Amino acid sequence: MNLNYHISEPVIKCPYCDKGCQDDDYEVAEDLGSTNEFECSHCEKKFWASAHVSYDTHSDCGLNGIDHNYIASESHPTVFNCENCSQYEVRD
């Protein structure tokens, strides 16, 4: 394993043995963005970890008071995608 890279995971993963680690004392809300020392419960090596917030955004015409303009999907004939946002609907 290359130890000179950053691991971006939804769980704390040891950069030495690649196993998931859990620290019940770690408060993400209070320590967001700060670097914290961890010790792997599997290989017992120490490493640094920090928490970051990640957002997924999705557009929606309806949220802005605009009607959706649905068009049929080329690959799935029962799925209709709005051509102006990320919304879709399945029709029989």
C-alpha positions in Angstrom: 0.0 0.0 0.0 1.3 3.5 -0.9 1.5 5.4 2.4 2.0 8.8 0.7 -1.6 9.5 -0.3 -4.7 10.7 1.4 -7.6 8.3 2.0 -11.1 9.8 1.6 -13.6 7.4 3.1 -16.9 7.7 5.0 -15.3 5.7 7.8 -11.9 6.1 9.5 -9.6 3.7 7.7 -6.0 2.9 8.8 -3.5 4.0 6.1 -1.2 1.1 7.1 -3.5 -2.0 7.1 -6.6 -0.5 5.3 -9.0 -1.7 8.0 -11.8 0.4 9.4 -11.2 1.9 12.8 -13.7 3.3 15.3 -13.0 5.6 18.1 -16.1 6.2 20.3 -14.4 9.2 21.9 -14.1 11.1 18.6 -16.6 13.9 18.3 -17.0 14.8 14.6 -19.2 17.9 15.2 -16.7 19.4 17.6 -13.5 18.5 15.8 -14.6 19.1 12.2 -11.6 20.0 10.1 -9.1 19.4 12.9 -6.5 16.7 12.7 -6.7 14.0 15.4 -4.3 11.2 16.3 -5.7 7.6 16.1 -4.3 4.2 16.9 -5.5 1.3 14.8 -7.2 -1.4 16.8 -6.0 -4.0 14.2 -2.3 -3.2 13.5 -1.8 -0.9 16.5 0.0 1.8 14.4 -0.8 5.5 15.0 -2.0 7.8 12.2 -3.7 11.2 11.7 -7.4 11.6 10.7 -9.6 14.6 10.1 -13.3 14.9 9.3 -14.8 17.0 6.5 -18.4 17.6 5.4 -19.4 16.6 1.9 -22.6 17.7 0.2 -24.5 16.2 -2.7 -26.7 18.8 -4.5 -29.5 18.1 -6.9 -31.4 20.6 -9.0 -35.3 20.7 -9.0 -37.4 22.9 -11.1 -40.3 22.5 -8.7 -38.4 24.1 -5.9 -38.1 27.2 -8.0 -41.8 27.3 -9.1 -41.0 26.1 -12.7 -42.8 23.2 -14.4 -40.7 20.2 -15.2 -40.1 19.5 -18.9 -40.0 15.7 -19.0 -38.7 13.8 -22.0 -38.5 10.1 -22.5 -35.2 8.4 -21.8 -33.5 6.8 -24.8 -32.4 3.8 -22.9 -35.4 3.2 -20.6 -38.8 3.9 -22.3 -40.7 4.1 -19.0 -38.3 6.7 -17.4 -38.8 10.4 -18.2 -36.1 12.9 -17.3 -36.6 16.6 -16.8 -34.3 18.3 -19.4 -33.8 21.3 -17.0 -33.0 19.6 -13.7 -32.1 16.3 -12.1 -35.6 15.1 -11.4 -37.2 12.1 -13.2 -40.4 10.0 -13.0 -41.3 6.5 -14.0 -44.4 6.0 -16.0 -46.3 2.8 -17.0 
